[in-house]
Amino acid sequence: MSGQFPSRLDRISTSWTLLNQAKEGASDAAQVARRLLVERYRGAVRRYLGALLRDDDAVDELSQEFSLALIEGKLAKAAPERGRFRNYVKTVVVHLVGRHRKKQQRLARVGEMKSDPVDASANEMDHAFLQSWRDELLARTWQALAQAQATFFSVLHFRAVHPDLAVDEVVRELGPQLGKKLTAESLRQTLHRARALFADLLLAEVAQSLTEPSDEEIAEELGELNLLAYCRPALERKDERARRKT
């Protein structure tokens, strides 16, 4: 299964590509690109807003503002040379939060708000955004794994939830859930393949937000997101395949 990864990465639409398509007015391609961008980043934006605002109503409102801005093609000033796509998304969201807080402060001055808005330092905001982005990448990767290979998802997710469970107990509990006979060896092989596919899928998710990334740029992004440990084997396999082609 992981052998399919190179073609998947070669064909993948980067976020910058989608954003360029989204700028093309009312064309069908533009509308599809906008919907894909909303789907891809809505989760990370909601996580980040939740960490900053701690107000479900405000999170709903600003998430909808972000999605609407994408759908209506109002985010047209972005360009790949300005940096990573996640930095662009963060800038947009911070701008939305800034406007929201100014509105709250105006309401507080006229007595329509009982308390001041929650504030955070720049370092706290940076950390919250990276964590939100990382969590969303992992969530999307789990979803992709479930869609690509349900058995791999079931086995790997069970192991992740029960890391300290003895192998024989894992075999005994997972077998009936999967509807098949498991052995310690088949469990080991399935876990190995599932981890390999998970790493490939995560690598693809990360690459989407970069523009024609080199291996070094992908590794740097993974390092900043604290995801390199997950993807190091996938990067090594990718390097090995590249060497074989030369």
C-alpha positions in Angstrom: 0.0 0.0 0.0 2.7 2.5 0.9 4.3 1.8 -2.5 1.4 4.0 -3.9 2.7 7.0 -2.1 5.0 8.6 -4.7 2.2 8.9 -7.3 -0.1 10.3 -4.6 2.4 13.0 -3.7 3.1 13.8 -7.4 -0.6 14.3 -8.1 -1.5 16.1 -5.0 -2.9 19.7 -5.3 -1.0 22.0 -3.0 -2.8 24.7 -1.1 -1.2 27.4 -3.1 -2.4 25.8 -6.3 -5.9 25.6 -4.9 -5.8 29.2 -3.8 -4.7 30.3 -7.3 -7.6 28.3 -8.8 -10.0 29.8 -6.1 -9.2 33.3 -7.5 -10.7 32.5 -10.9 -14.0 34.2 -10.4 -17.2 32.2 -10.6 -15.7 29.3 -12.7 -16.6 25.7 -11.6 -12.9 25.1 -10.9 -12.7 28.1 -8.6 -15.8 27.0 -6.7 -14.4 23.5 -6.2 -11.0 24.9 -5.1 -12.7 27.1 -2.5 -14.7 24.2 -1.1 -11.5 22.1 -0.9 -9.6 24.8 0.9 -12.4 25.2 3.4 -12.6 21.5 4.0 -8.8 21.3 4.4 -8.3 24.1 6.9 -11.6 24.5 8.7 -10.5 22.1 11.4 -7.2 23.7 12.1 -8.8 27.2 12.1 -11.5 26.0 14.6 -8.9 24.5 16.9 -6.8 27.6 16.9 -9.8 29.9 17.5 -10.9 27.7 20.3 -7.5 27.9 22.0 -7.4 31.7 21.7 -11.0 32.7 22.4 -12.4 30.0 24.6 -15.9 31.1 23.5 -17.9 28.6 21.4 -20.1 31.3 19.9 -17.1 33.4 18.8 -15.4 30.4 17.4 -18.5 29.5 15.3 -18.8 33.1 14.1 -15.1 33.6 13.1 -14.9 30.1 11.6 -17.8 31.0 9.4 -16.1 34.3 8.5 -12.9 32.5 7.5 -14.8 29.9 5.4 -16.9 32.7 3.8 -13.8 34.7 2.9 -12.4 31.6 1.2 -15.6 30.7 -0.6 -16.1 34.3 -1.8 -12.5 34.6 -3.0 -11.7 37.4 -0.7 -8.3 36.0 0.2 -6.5 37.0 -3.0 -3.4 38.7 -1.6 -1.6 35.5 -0.7 1.4 34.3 -2.7 3.7 31.3 -2.3 6.8 33.6 -2.1 5.4 35.1 1.2 6.0 31.8 3.1 4.3 28.6 4.2 0.6 28.4 3.6 0.0 27.7 7.3 1.7 31.1 8.1 -0.8 32.7 5.6 -3.7 31.0 7.3 -2.5 32.1 10.7 -2.2 35.7 9.5 -5.8 35.7 8.3 -7.1 34.2 11.5 -5.1 36.6 13.7 -6.6 39.4 11.7 -10.1 38.1 12.3 -9.4 37.6 16.0 -8.0 41.2 16.2 -11.2 42.6 14.7 -13.3 40.5 17.1 -11.4 41.7 20.2 -11.7 45.3 19.1 -15.4 44.8 18.8 -15.5 43.2 22.3 -13.5 46.2 23.8 -16.0 48.6 22.3 -18.9 46.7 23.8 -17.1 46.6 27.2 -16.7 50.4 27.2 -20.4 50.9 26.7 -21.3 48.3 29.3 -22.6 45.6 27.0 -20.0 43.0 28.1 -19.4 41.8 31.6 -15.7 40.9 31.3 -12.7 41.6 29.2 -11.8 39.2 26.3 -9.3 36.5 27.0 -5.9 37.7 25.7 -2.7 35.8 25.0 1.0 36.7 24.3 2.5 36.3 20.9 4.4 33.2 22.0 1.2 31.7 23.4 -0.5 32.4 20.1 2.3 30.9 18.1 2.3 27.8 20.2 -1.5 27.5 20.0 -1.4 27.8 16.2 1.3 25.2 15.7 -0.5 22.8 18.0 -3.8 23.4 16.3 -2.2 22.8 12.9 -0.4 19.7 14.1 -3.5 18.2 15.6 -5.5 18.8 12.5 -2.8 17.2 10.3 -2.9 14.1 12.5 -6.7 14.0 12.5 -6.8 14.2 8.7 -4.2 11.5 8.5 -6.2 9.1 10.7 -9.2 9.8 8.5 -7.2 9.2 5.3 -5.9 5.9 6.8 -9.4 4.8 7.7 -10.5 5.5 4.1 -7.5 3.8 2.5 -7.3 0.7 4.6 -9.8 0.1 7.4 -8.0 -2.8 9.0 -4.8 -0.8 9.3 -6.7 2.0 10.9 -8.4 -0.3 13.4 -5.2 -2.1 14.4 -3.0 1.1 14.6 -5.6 3.1 16.4 -6.3 0.3 19.0 -2.5 0.1 19.6 -2.3 3.9 20.0 -5.1 4.0 22.5 -3.7 0.9 24.4 0.1 1.3 24.1 0.8 -0.8 27.3 -1.4 -3.7 26.6 0.4 -7.0 26.2 0.6 -8.4 22.7 -1.5 -11.5 23.5 -4.2 -9.3 25.0 -4.2 -7.1 21.8 -4.6 -10.3 19.7 -7.4 -11.6 21.9 -9.4 -8.3 21.8 -8.7 -7.2 18.2 -9.4 -10.5 16.5 -13.2 -10.5 17.2 -13.4 -6.8 16.3 -11.8 -7.5 12.9 -13.7 -10.7 12.3 -10.5 -12.6 11.6 -7.9 -14.8 13.4 -4.9 -12.8 14.6 -1.5 -14.1 15.8 1.3 -12.2 17.4 3.2 -12.3 14.1 0.3 -11.2 11.9 -0.3 -8.4 14.4 3.3 -7.3 14.2 3.2 -7.3 10.4 -0.1 -5.4 10.2 1.2 -2.8 12.7 4.4 -2.3 10.6 2.4 -1.8 7.4 -0.1 0.5 9.1 2.6 2.7 10.5 4.3 2.9 7.1 1.1 3.9 5.4 0.2 6.4 8.2 3.6 8.0 7.7 3.2 8.2 4.0 -0.3 9.8 4.3 1.0 12.3 6.9 3.9 13.2 4.7 1.4 13.9 1.9 -0.8 16.1 4.2 2.2 18.2 5.2 3.4 18.6 1.6 0.1 20.0 0.6 0.8 23.3 2.4 4.2 23.8 0.7 5.1 24.9 -2.8 7.0 22.2 -4.8 8.8 21.3 -1.6 12.3 19.7 -1.5 13.0 16.9 0.9 14.9 19.4 3.1 11.9 21.8 3.2 9.5 18.9 4.0 11.8 17.8 6.8 12.1 21.3 8.2 8.4 21.7 8.2 8.0 18.3 10.0 10.6 19.4 12.5 8.8 22.7 13.3 5.5 20.8 13.8 7.2 18.1 15.9 6.1 15.4 13.4 9.5 14.3 12.1 9.5 11.2 14.3 6.3 10.0 12.6 7.6 10.6 9.1 11.3 9.8 9.2 10.8 6.3 7.8 8.6 7.6 5.0 11.3 10.2 4.1 13.9 7.5 4.1 11.8 5.4 1.7 11.2 8.4 -0.5 15.0 9.0 -0.7 15.7 5.4 -1.5 13.2 5.4 -4.3 14.7 8.6 -5.7 18.2 7.0 -5.6 17.0 4.0 -7.5 15.7 6.2 -10.3 19.0 7.9 -10.8 
